[in-house]
Amino acid sequence: MIFGCGIDIEETSRFDKHYFENGILSDLIYDLFTSKEIENFSVFGKEAFLKGFCFKEAFYKALNNPDFDFKDVEMIFEDQNNFKIYTSKKIDSIFNDLKIIEIKADIQQTNKYAVVQVLLIKKNGDE
């Protein structure tokens, strides 16, 4: 059963303008991403930061819970198209209370936009 669904779309050029200053990462990047994500995304380029931001926004919308921080969930790329999602103990506790058992995320990207959809799946039979 679906607990929550979140979607986010970002325009590549707008993202670049706000998150990179003179070719280097802005302070906002350090507020949004963990050091593990920043290191990982740096290997895969600016698009990884864009996808990571979209993922966090979509995740936040799907969970609809103000008790967590963007750094409580991480997206780590294995290659350009595959990634793993890691959650903090705080998110694990929220998931346990809500009986959420899975995070599904889908990323689509064009030259102009990145779109991420996140579904949070709840254990069957739980209302």
Buried (B, 14 or more C-beta within 10 A) or exposed (E): EEBBEBBBEBEBEEBEEEBBEEEEBBEEBEEBBBEEBBEBBEEBEBBBBBBBBBBBBBBBBBBEEEEBBBBBBBBBBEEEEEBEBBBBEBBEEBBEEBBBBEBEBEBEBEEEBBBBBBBBBBEEEEE
